[in-house]
């Protein structure tokens, strides 16, 4: 497993997707006294920096060489093709695909798109893991947010996860458009879902069936 993203930070204590380092959202120095990034883009160590839902605490991953390894449960960073055939559990595929191509790829490799637990659910573990991983890799830009296994299959239809469960309207940042088919992406800094066009190539979070040996 290789590193997903290099930990880099700025001397002015700014962090997040609006403040870049080498083209990536700036982090906070995990070994400093200001290891946490607030939703407002400042590194610090207060409750508003480290313990809110949108906060990112980089001190928790300081000892790891790979963010992917640090986030337990997201065990593999999949590069696409055959490289995931001998793995299982949750994967973040870094190869951008359109939704139809993703479906074909999943069928070929016995995968399914990973769905998030309801954002209002008591069991927040999978949401938190995906939130941190997606937040670190993709920031909060709408254009780079990955598919997460939700859509409305046709115009004027309800939004559903891939297992056919309804997506709660309250989980969206704003009421989603149903006039045509859209796909669901996750905005980690806002902890909300957003409906976007399905034709834009995006990375995607998927899950491979466990291989019996």
C-alpha positions as CSV (number, residue, x, y, z in Angstrom):
1,X,0.0,0.0,0.0
2,X,1.5,3.3,-1.0
3,X,1.0,6.7,0.5
4,X,-2.2,8.3,-0.5
5,X,-1.1,11.9,0.0
6,X,2.0,13.5,1.4
7,X,1.5,15.3,4.7
8,X,2.4,18.9,4.1
9,X,1.6,22.2,5.9
10,X,2.1,25.9,5.7
11,X,4.1,28.3,8.0
12,X,1.1,30.7,8.2
13,X,-1.1,28.0,9.9
14,X,-3.7,28.1,7.2
15,X,-5.1,24.7,6.1
16,X,-7.8,23.1,4.0
17,X,-8.8,23.1,0.4
18,X,-8.5,26.9,0.0
19,X,-4.8,26.8,1.0
20,X,-2.7,24.6,-1.2
21,X,0.7,23.0,-0.8
22,X,2.1,21.4,-3.9
23,X,-1.4,21.5,-5.4
24,X,-3.0,19.7,-2.5
25,X,-5.1,21.0,0.4
26,X,-2.7,22.1,3.2
27,X,-2.6,20.0,6.4
28,X,-1.4,21.0,9.9
29,X,1.9,19.9,11.3
30,X,1.0,16.8,13.3
31,X,4.0,17.2,15.6
32,X,3.4,20.9,16.4
33,X,1.2,22.4,19.1
34,X,-1.4,23.2,16.4
35,X,-2.2,19.8,14.8
36,X,-5.9,20.3,14.0
37,X,-7.5,22.0,11.0
38,X,-10.7,24.0,11.7
39,X,-13.6,24.3,9.2
40,X,-12.5,28.0,8.8
41,X,-9.0,26.9,7.5
42,X,-6.8,27.6,10.6
43,X,-4.5,25.1,12.4
44,X,-5.0,25.1,16.2
45,X,-5.6,23.0,19.2
46,X,-8.9,24.1,20.7
47,X,-12.2,22.4,20.7
48,X,-13.2,24.3,17.6
49,X,-10.1,23.0,15.8
50,X,-10.0,19.4,16.9
51,X,-13.4,18.1,18.1
52,X,-16.1,19.4,15.8
53,X,-17.6,17.2,13.1
54,X,-15.8,19.1,10.3
55,X,-12.4,19.3,12.2
56,X,-9.4,17.3,11.0
57,X,-6.9,16.1,13.6
58,X,-3.6,15.3,11.9
59,X,-1.9,14.2,15.1
60,X,-3.8,10.9,14.9
61,X,-2.0,10.0,11.6
62,X,1.5,11.4,12.5
63,X,3.1,8.0,13.1
64,X,1.8,6.5,9.9
65,X,3.5,6.5,6.5
66,X,0.2,6.2,4.7
67,X,-3.0,7.9,5.5
68,X,-4.8,4.8,4.1
69,X,-3.1,2.6,6.6
70,X,-3.9,5.0,9.4
71,X,-7.6,4.9,8.6
72,X,-8.5,1.3,9.7
73,X,-11.1,-0.4,7.6
74,X,-10.0,1.4,4.4
75,X,-7.3,-1.1,3.9
76,X,-6.5,-0.8,0.2
77,X,-5.9,2.1,-2.2
78,X,-7.0,0.6,-5.5
79,X,-5.4,1.7,-8.7
80,X,-8.0,0.0,-10.9
81,X,-7.7,-2.8,-13.4
82,X,-6.6,-6.1,-11.8
83,X,-4.7,-4.6,-8.9
84,X,-7.6,-5.2,-6.6
85,X,-8.4,-8.8,-7.5
86,X,-6.7,-10.3,-4.5
87,X,-8.0,-7.8,-1.9
88,X,-11.2,-7.2,-0.1
89,X,-13.0,-4.7,2.1
90,X,-13.4,-1.0,1.3
91,X,-11.4,0.5,-1.6
92,X,-10.9,4.0,-2.8
93,X,-10.4,3.7,-6.6
94,X,-8.3,6.7,-7.7
95,X,-9.0,6.1,-11.4
96,X,-11.7,8.5,-12.5
97,X,-14.6,6.9,-14.3
98,X,-18.1,7.9,-15.5
99,X,-20.9,6.2,-13.6
100,X,-21.7,3.7,-16.4
101,X,-18.0,2.7,-16.6
102,X,-17.9,2.2,-12.9
103,X,-20.9,-0.2,-13.1
104,X,-19.1,-2.2,-15.8
105,X,-15.9,-2.3,-13.7
106,X,-17.7,-3.5,-10.7
107,X,-19.4,-6.3,-12.5
108,X,-16.1,-7.4,-14.0
109,X,-14.4,-7.5,-10.7
110,X,-17.3,-8.6,-8.4
111,X,-17.3,-5.2,-6.6
112,X,-20.1,-3.0,-5.5
113,X,-20.1,0.7,-4.8
114,X,-19.7,1.4,-1.1
115,X,-22.6,3.2,0.5
116,X,-22.2,5.5,3.5
117,X,-24.2,4.7,6.6
118,X,-26.9,7.3,7.1
119,X,-25.4,10.5,8.4
120,X,-27.9,10.5,11.2
121,X,-27.1,6.9,12.1
122,X,-25.8,6.0,15.6
123,X,-23.2,3.9,13.8
124,X,-20.9,6.5,12.4
125,X,-17.8,4.4,12.0
126,X,-17.8,4.0,8.2
127,X,-18.9,7.6,7.7
128,X,-16.1,8.9,9.8
129,X,-13.5,6.8,8.1
130,X,-14.7,7.8,4.6
131,X,-15.0,11.4,5.8
132,X,-11.4,11.6,6.9
133,X,-10.0,9.8,3.8
134,X,-12.1,11.7,1.3
135,X,-11.4,15.0,3.1
136,X,-7.7,14.5,3.1
137,X,-7.5,13.4,-0.5
138,X,-10.1,15.5,-2.2
139,X,-10.7,18.5,0.1
140,X,-14.2,19.8,-0.2
141,X,-14.3,20.8,-3.9
142,X,-17.5,19.7,-5.5
143,X,-15.7,18.9,-8.8
144,X,-13.4,16.3,-7.2
145,X,-15.7,14.6,-4.8
146,X,-16.0,10.8,-5.5
147,X,-19.1,8.8,-6.2
148,X,-20.3,7.0,-3.0
149,X,-23.1,4.7,-4.3
150,X,-26.2,6.8,-4.4
151,X,-28.3,8.2,-7.3
152,X,-31.8,8.6,-8.6
153,X,-32.0,6.1,-11.5
154,X,-34.3,8.3,-13.7
155,X,-36.0,11.6,-13.7
156,X,-38.7,12.2,-11.0
157,X,-37.5,9.1,-9.0
158,X,-36.3,8.9,-5.4
159,X,-32.7,9.0,-4.4
160,X,-31.5,5.5,-3.3
161,X,-28.3,3.7,-2.2
162,X,-27.1,0.8,-4.4
163,X,-28.8,-1.6,-2.0
164,X,-32.1,0.1,-2.8
165,X,-32.5,1.9,0.5
166,X,-33.9,5.4,0.4
167,X,-31.4,8.3,0.9
168,X,-32.8,10.7,3.5
169,X,-33.5,14.1,2.1
170,X,-32.1,15.6,5.4
171,X,-28.7,14.1,4.5
172,X,-28.4,16.5,1.6
173,X,-26.9,20.0,1.8
174,X,-29.9,21.3,-0.2
175,X,-33.0,19.6,-1.5
176,X,-31.8,17.5,-4.5
177,X,-33.1,18.1,-8.0
178,X,-35.2,15.1,-9.3
179,X,-35.9,16.5,-12.8
180,X,-33.3,14.2,-14.3
181,X,-30.9,11.5,-13.1
182,X,-28.1,12.6,-10.7
183,X,-25.4,10.9,-8.7
184,X,-24.6,11.5,-5.0
185,X,-21.3,12.8,-3.7
186,X,-20.2,13.4,-0.1
187,X,-18.9,16.8,1.1
188,X,-16.8,15.8,4.1
189,X,-16.2,19.3,5.5
190,X,-20.0,19.9,5.5
191,X,-20.9,16.3,6.4
192,X,-23.7,16.5,3.8
193,X,-24.6,14.9,0.5
194,X,-24.9,16.7,-2.8
195,X,-26.5,15.7,-6.1
196,X,-24.3,16.2,-9.1
197,X,-24.2,15.2,-12.8
198,X,-23.4,11.5,-13.4
199,X,-21.4,12.2,-16.6
200,X,-18.4,13.9,-15.0
201,X,-15.6,11.4,-14.5
202,X,-14.9,11.0,-10.8
203,X,-13.0,8.7,-8.4
204,X,-15.3,6.3,-6.5
205,X,-15.5,4.4,-3.3
206,X,-16.3,0.7,-3.8
207,X,-16.3,-2.6,-2.0
208,X,-14.9,-5.9,-3.2
209,X,-16.4,-9.1,-2.0
210,X,-14.2,-11.1,0.3
211,X,-12.3,-13.8,-1.4
212,X,-12.5,-17.3,0.0
213,X,-9.2,-19.1,0.1
